[in-house]
Amino acid sequence: MPTNNKNAAARHQCPYLVKMYEKEFLNQGGNPEWLNGLDYIPSKLRAIYEINKILAHRPWLLRKEHIESLTRNKNSWSLSEVVHAMVLLSHFHSLSSFVFSCGLTQKLDGLSSPKFKTAQMSTATVNVGGVATTIPYQPPQPPVQIQQTVQPQKTVLSEIILNSNAAVIAGEFNGSGLTTNVSVNNVVGAGSSTALNGVNNKKNGNVLVFFCLIKIKRYVLTALPSASVEVLMERMKVLSQKQDECTEAELSNRFKSVEMQTAELSTTAPQTPVEVPPVISHYVEDPNFTYQDFARRGAENIPNTFRIQDYSWDDHGYSLVNGLYEDVGTLLDQKFRCAYNLTYFTMGGVKNVDTSKFRRAIWNYIQCIYGIRHDDYDYGEVNQLLDRPLKMFIKTACCFPDRITTKDYDSILVELLDSEKVHVNLMVMEARNQAELLYALREIMRYMT
């Protein structure tokens, strides 16, 4: 179903995959008219678009009624066709995450989301004696880029970091008897020369601004420290030797804590209408339907947590897929196990390292983002093994992959080899794929019973 492949990739604005499967569709003798958009495909294929949309962004909203609508309408689907479609849709949603998280779209076709085509800067708003002055400044750059004169693009991770620490950065600075409130805002297209023109020239103003900017830079650089490989290895060793057993209540509370912390990384959500690249806009309907945090503080009608003890891949999903889509359950199982268990027993050049704790923390954190809880897992390990920048990268790769840039890839896990970082991205892809399938297969099972 190359048409469903394109539509699935289009939900995450992935022109690289969309154009690839347009070409493949034509090579297989497909009707060129179908490439004109959703209104030109057969009604049977059009009927699954709502499920495609939900599965891509909020799979917990899927209900057995969605399955029923496919199997009992004029152009009804068989259950085996429904499973086939679910496997393809979830695969291409998660493959979009992999393509973007590895920076492939920027390196191969230059068609990534246009929101990153414009150079951006951040500003500090300094209130001196009741007079507000806005001062553009360049976010911190990697050492190799310090001498560049061209303003670099701001990445989604730097945006998240600045917004997440706005309350901290907005602290008061006392100097020369004046109190200065500093806040950070993001703007587009500010020129570097504006920094000098925007400074308040009152007495002590330049000195005050200088120290304010130093303070901002210090907070941005130190607010989110990354754990070194050495520290990470020590933490894994300690956790492996830990003998204490947590009560069910403690395990539940730790999961909820990580879940709420994840929801607080929600500044990745776009504040303006989503901009869809024109080359794929005809495959996208309702582009503003995007990921929402599964557990939002103060939100009403929070969905029930998906508990693996109630419905798991090993005990339920695997057999259901194999029963309706012969041998595909086995192939998927092999794929999941390969991504989860893959290891070179190395970490950043250090050999003979047991990375199982780290891998499990990543896998379970990814599924936590989608409201799935592994009942036997201590989610306290997630906070010990995954630092905040890595969590933000993982969440963005899963939920807003089109906003990831090559620079984001380069900025996390800097001590790891590229092959090890790509393995993390493989786990993002497969853990997300499995999460979507679990929601879909559970509703198919409920419909069948």
Salt bridges, closest charged atoms under 4 A:
GLU22 OE1 - LYS19 NZ 2.91
GLU50 OE1 - LYS53 NZ 3.39
GLU68 OE2 - ARG72 NH1 2.83
GLU81 OE1 - LYS44 NZ 3.20
GLU159 OE1 - ARG403 NH2 3.62
GLU248 OE2 - ARG307 NH2 3.67
GLU248 OE2 - ARG373 NH2 3.10
GLU264 OE2 - ARG297 NH2 2.41
GLU285 OE2 - ARG46 NH2 2.52
ASP286 OD2 - LYS53 NZ 3.10
ASP293 OD1 - LYS395 NZ 2.47
ASP314 OD1 - ARG337 NH2 3.42
ASP333 OD2 - ARG337 NE 2.84
ASP375 OD2 - ARG307 NE 2.65
ASP376 OD1 - ARG360 NH2 3.40
ASP378 OD2 - LYS242 NZ 3.53
ASP378 OD2 - ARG254 NH1 2.74
GLU381 OE2 - LYS357 NZ 3.15
ASP402 OD2 - LYS115 NZ 3.32
GLU430 OE1 - LYS335 NZ 2.77
GLU436 OE1 - HIS93 ND1 2.83
GLU436 OE2 - ARG432 NE 2.98
GLU443 OE2 - ARG442 NE 3.28
GLU443 OE2 - ARG446 NH1 3.04
